[in-house]
Amino acid sequence: MTASVVRLCIVVAMAALLALAPSPRPAAAQQPASVDPTANAVHEEQLLQQFKTIRGLGSIPDTKSYTLEQPAGRDWRYFHEVTLRWIGAVAILGMLAVLVVFYLSRGMVRIESRRSGRTIVRFNATERFMHWMTAACFVVLALSGLNITFGRPLLLPLMSPEAFTAWSEWAKYAHNYLSFPFTLGVILIFFMWVAGNIPNRVDVEWFRRGGGMIGHDHPPAYRFNGGQKAIYWIVVLGGAAIAVSGYVLIFPFYGTDIQTMQTAEMVHGVVAVLFIAAMLAHIYIGTIGMEGAFEAMGQGTVDLNWAKEHHSLWLEEERARTGLGRSQRQPNAAPGE
């Protein structure tokens, strides 16, 4: 009797356990036919819309590093990889195309009255040194800066990754360190020539008559004509914008945040490519575009007939100041400044 009661209790207990245990489902019911990994997940875009930035956690003092993603970062990346390349290509290649067409149609602007054999000092040694120092820094800054924007799509396919990395590293060093003498040059150029680059009515007439580049007209001009004044202010204002935005990038997060850094990079890139395009026109006029123009910065002197045709008002001032032209005993008179 006792054994029968024990067996009954065991059977009742096992039945109770079976009743409480979940019934197994077929394998097909456990795994869905198709898996949707985003069905119950929060989309990245929803996070950005809700929190503006996606941040993580960290243990280092620099809390800015905790930001993993932000909407402005996508805009900056698109600007750097697409928009800036288009702006740079249109500005630089467009300027080169214009200069080639102009040279083929107009040719070099010659000294129509031919060289007189007598010269006049146009720029002294200090002025020429400051010009060439700034110009040399600009060339290196331009090439190294263009590498940042166009290096990967244009240069990397033509060289090994190791060579491109080495070139880019040295270009970065040159870009950073030569920014300081370039900035100094822009500042000194501003103070050195600001008095002669204030726009006036003569410049309006100079532009109206095409600056002597169209046809054979020679509008009067003082020491700096309207075109040279435009280049001067492009150098001063553009150089200032490039310098300020560049130093924000060289010394990051000194009173700035990531949005300010991205804005500085955009300003730096756009102003730089436009600056390069303008300097291409300046280089053209100063070399193959106009006969005798390079001598002004190369030797410091220009032919009297060149000065008469392109800067007649300045030549009159120099004659009144130095007495040039009163004596013809010295065929190569070059009054000092």
Rosetta blueprint (number, residue, H / E / L):
1 M L
2 T H
3 A H
4 S H
5 V H
6 V H
7 R H
8 L H
9 C H
10 I H
11 V H
12 V H
13 A H
14 M H
15 A H
16 A H
17 L H
18 L H
19 A H
20 L H
21 A L
22 P L
23 S L
24 P L
25 R L
26 P L
27 A H
28 A H
29 A H
30 Q H
31 Q L
32 P L
33 A L
34 S L
35 V L
36 D L
37 P L
38 T L
39 A L
40 N L
41 A L
42 V L
43 H L
44 E H
45 E H
46 Q H
47 L H
48 L H
49 Q H
50 Q H
51 F H
52 K L
53 T L
54 I E
55 R E
56 G L
57 L L
58 G L
59 S L
60 I L
61 P L
62 D L
63 T H
64 K H
65 S H
66 Y H
67 T E
68 L E
69 E E
70 Q L
71 P H
72 A H
73 G H
74 R H
75 D H
76 W H
77 R H
78 Y H
79 F H
80 H H
81 E H
82 V H
83 T H
84 L H
85 R H
86 W H
87 I H
88 G H
89 A H
90 V H
91 A H
92 I H
93 L H
94 G H
95 M H
96 L H
97 A H
98 V H
99 L H
100 V H
101 V H
102 F H
103 Y H
104 L H
105 S H
106 R H
107 G L
108 M L
109 V E
110 R L
111 I L
112 E L
113 S L
114 R L
115 R L
116 S L
117 G L
118 R L
119 T E
120 I E
121 V E
122 R L
123 F L
124 N L
125 A H
126 T H
127 E H
128 R H
129 F H
130 M H
131 H H
132 W H
133 M H
134 T H
135 A H
136 A H
137 C H
138 F H
139 V H
140 V H
141 L H
142 A H
143 L H
144 S H
145 G H
146 L H
147 N H
148 I H
149 T H
150 F H
151 G H
152 R H
153 P H
154 L H
155 L L
156 L H
157 P H
158 L H
159 M L
160 S L
161 P H
162 E H
163 A H
164 F H
165 T H
166 A H
167 W H
168 S H
169 E H
170 W H
171 A H
172 K H
173 Y H
174 A H
175 H H
176 N H
177 Y H
178 L L
179 S H
180 F H
181 P H
182 F H
183 T H
184 L H
185 G H
186 V H
187 I H
188 L H
189 I H
190 F H
191 F H
192 M H
193 W H
194 V H
195 A H
196 G H
197 N H
198 I L
199 P L
200 N L
201 R H
202 V H
203 D H
204 V H
205 E H
206 W H
207 F H
208 R H
209 R L
210 G H
211 G H
212 G H
213 M L
214 I L
215 G L
216 H L
217 D L
218 H L
219 P L
220 P L
221 A L
222 Y L
223 R L
224 F L
225 N L
226 G H
227 G H
228 Q H
229 K H
230 A H
231 I H
232 Y H
233 W H
234 I H
235 V H
236 V H
237 L H
238 G H
239 G H
240 A H
241 A H
242 I H
243 A H
244 V H
245 S H
246 G H
247 Y H
248 V H
249 L H
250 I H
251 F L
252 P L
253 F L
254 Y L
255 G L
256 T L
257 D L
258 I H
259 Q H
260 T H
261 M H
262 Q H
263 T H
264 A H
265 E H
266 M H
267 V H
268 H H
269 G H
270 V H
271 V H
272 A H
273 V H
274 L H
275 F H
276 I H
277 A H
278 A H
279 M H
280 L H
281 A H
282 H H
283 I H
284 Y H
285 I H
286 G H
287 T H
288 I H
289 G H
290 M E
291 E L
292 G L
293 A H
294 F H
295 E H
296 A H
297 M H
298 G H
299 Q L
300 G L
301 T E
302 V E
303 D E
304 L H
305 N H
306 W H
307 A H
308 K H
309 E H
310 H H
311 H L
312 S H
313 L H
314 W H
315 L H
316 E H
317 E H
318 E H
319 R H
320 A H
321 R H
322 T H
323 G L
324 L L
325 G L
326 R L
327 S L
328 Q L
329 R L
330 Q L
331 P L
332 N L
333 A L
334 A L
335 P L
336 G L
337 E L
